[in-house]
Amino acid sequence: MVWLMISTFRFVTQNAPDAAKLSRDHVVWLLRHTDSPIAEENARLLVSEVVTNAHQHTASPLIALTTVIGPAGLRVEVFDNSPVHLPPPAAAAWEREG
Protein backbone atom coordinates (compact mmCIF):
# COMPACT_ATOMS: atom_id res chain seq x y z
CA MET A 1 0.00 0.00 0.00
CA VAL A 2 1.29 3.47 -0.87
CA TRP A 3 0.65 5.79 2.05
CA LEU A 4 0.25 9.36 0.76
CA MET A 5 -2.33 10.98 3.03
CA ILE A 6 -1.37 13.75 5.45
CA SER A 7 -3.58 14.06 8.53
CA THR A 8 -3.48 16.79 11.17
CA PHE A 9 -5.01 16.49 14.64
CA ARG A 10 -5.28 18.75 17.69
CA PHE A 11 -5.43 17.61 21.33
CA VAL A 12 -5.66 19.77 24.47
CA THR A 13 -5.24 18.56 28.04
CA GLN A 14 -4.83 20.10 31.45
CA ASN A 15 -1.27 20.66 32.59
CA ALA A 16 -1.42 17.87 35.17
CA PRO A 17 0.75 14.87 36.12
CA ASP A 18 -1.17 12.62 33.70
CA ALA A 19 -0.71 14.97 30.70
CA ALA A 20 2.13 12.88 29.24
CA LYS A 21 0.16 9.63 29.47
CA LEU A 22 -2.96 11.16 27.93
CA SER A 23 -0.89 12.71 25.13
CA ARG A 24 1.01 9.50 24.31
CA ASP A 25 -2.20 7.48 24.32
CA HIS A 26 -3.75 10.04 21.97
CA VAL A 27 -0.84 9.92 19.51
CA VAL A 28 -0.67 6.10 19.54
CA TRP A 29 -4.44 5.94 18.96
CA LEU A 30 -3.99 8.25 15.95
CA LEU A 31 -1.16 6.12 14.55
CA ARG A 32 -3.29 2.98 14.82
CA HIS A 33 -6.43 4.53 13.35
CA THR A 34 -4.64 6.12 10.40
CA ASP A 35 -2.84 2.84 9.61
CA SER A 36 0.45 4.66 9.93
CA PRO A 37 3.67 2.66 9.53
CA ILE A 38 5.38 4.80 12.20
CA ALA A 39 6.77 2.84 15.18
CA GLU A 40 4.49 3.37 18.17
CA GLU A 41 7.23 2.96 20.79
CA ASN A 42 9.34 5.74 19.26
CA ALA A 43 6.31 8.03 19.21
CA ARG A 44 5.49 7.16 22.85
CA LEU A 45 8.99 8.03 24.02
CA LEU A 46 9.24 11.33 22.14
CA VAL A 47 5.75 12.53 23.08
CA SER A 48 6.41 11.64 26.72
CA GLU A 49 9.59 13.69 26.70
CA VAL A 50 8.18 16.89 25.21
CA VAL A 51 4.91 16.85 27.17
CA THR A 52 6.71 16.08 30.44
CA ASN A 53 9.00 19.06 29.78
CA ALA A 54 5.98 21.32 29.22
CA HIS A 55 4.36 20.03 32.41
CA GLN A 56 7.46 20.40 34.57
CA HIS A 57 8.74 23.73 33.26
CA THR A 58 5.62 25.86 32.70
CA ALA A 59 2.77 27.18 34.80
CA SER A 60 0.43 27.03 31.82
CA PRO A 61 -3.00 25.61 32.73
CA LEU A 62 -3.26 23.76 29.39
CA ILE A 63 -0.95 21.83 27.10
CA ALA A 64 -1.91 21.47 23.44
CA LEU A 65 -0.55 19.09 20.82
CA THR A 66 -0.77 19.34 17.07
CA THR A 67 0.00 15.98 15.49
CA VAL A 68 0.76 15.64 11.78
CA ILE A 69 0.99 12.14 10.33
CA GLY A 70 2.13 11.76 6.77
CA PRO A 71 4.38 9.86 4.39
CA ALA A 72 7.45 11.75 5.62
CA GLY A 73 6.82 10.71 9.23
CA LEU A 74 5.31 12.08 12.39
CA ARG A 75 5.47 15.64 13.69
CA VAL A 76 4.17 16.52 17.15
CA GLU A 77 4.16 20.15 18.20
CA VAL A 78 3.57 20.97 21.87
CA PHE A 79 2.21 24.35 22.91
CA ASP A 80 1.59 26.03 26.23
CA ASN A 81 0.51 29.57 27.00
CA SER A 82 3.14 30.26 29.62
CA PRO A 83 4.15 33.94 29.63
CA VAL A 84 7.79 33.00 30.25
CA HIS A 85 10.03 33.51 27.22
CA LEU A 86 12.62 30.91 26.37
CA PRO A 87 16.28 31.91 26.52
CA PRO A 88 18.11 32.04 23.20
CA PRO A 89 19.71 28.71 22.30
CA ALA A 90 23.38 28.31 23.09
CA ALA A 91 25.82 28.12 20.21
CA ALA A 92 26.69 24.61 19.13
CA ALA A 93 30.20 23.43 19.96
CA TRP A 94 31.28 23.63 16.31
CA GLU A 95 30.18 27.29 16.17
CA ARG A 96 32.43 28.22 19.13
CA GLU A 97 35.56 26.66 17.65
CA GLY A 98 38.00 29.00 16.03
N, C-alpha and C positions, 0 to 999 in steps of 0.2 A: 504494500500500500504506500502510495506517495502522500506524505503528510504536508499540506501546503497552507492550511488554515491558520490564521493568527487570531487568538482570542484574548480579550482583555477583561479583567474582573477587578472589582473593588470590594474590600472588606474593612470594616471598622470595628474595633473592640475597645473596651475600657483599658486604661493603662493599669493593669492589675497583675499579680503574680502569675495568673494563668494565661496571660496574653500570648506568650510564646507557644504554648500548647494549642490554644485555639487557632492561632495563625498557621502553625505547621499542619494541623488537621485540615484546615481550609485549603491550603495549597495542595496537599496530597489528594484530597477529594477532587480538586480541579484536574490534577494530572490524570487521575483514574477516569473521570467522566468526560475528558476530551480525548481519551485514548492516546495520550502523549507517550512518546518513547523515552522521556526523560527519567533518569533514575530517581525514585522516590527518596531513598536514603540521603542522597546528596542534597536534595531540596530541603528535607527535614533539617539537616544540620545547618545549612546556610540561613534558612528562615529563622531557626532558633537563635542563631547568633545575632542577627540584626535586630530582631524584635526584643530580645533580652537586653541588648544595648540601649534601645529606646526606652525600655521600662526602667532600667537602672539609672540612666543618666539624664532623664528629663522629668519635669513635673507636669507634663502635659496630661490632661485628663483622658485623652483618646489617642490611640495609635491606629493609623490607617495603612493598609497595604494596597498597592496596585500590582496585580500579577498579569504578566503578558506571557502567553504560551504560544510558541510558533516554531517553524521549521529550524530556525537558528538557535533555539534553546528556550530557556526560561529566564525571565527578568522579574525580580520582585523589588519594588520600591517601597520603602517604609517612610511614613511621614508622621510628624507630631507637630503640635502647635506651640511648642515651648518658645518663650520669648528670648531664650538664651542663644546668642550667636556662636557659631563654631569658630574656633581659632583657625588661622590660615594653616594649611598643611606645611609640615616641615619639608625642607629640601631633601630629595633623595641623596643617598651617599654618593652616587656618581656625579651629582650636580655640585657637591662641595669639593670634589677633588680638583686639584690645580694642575 
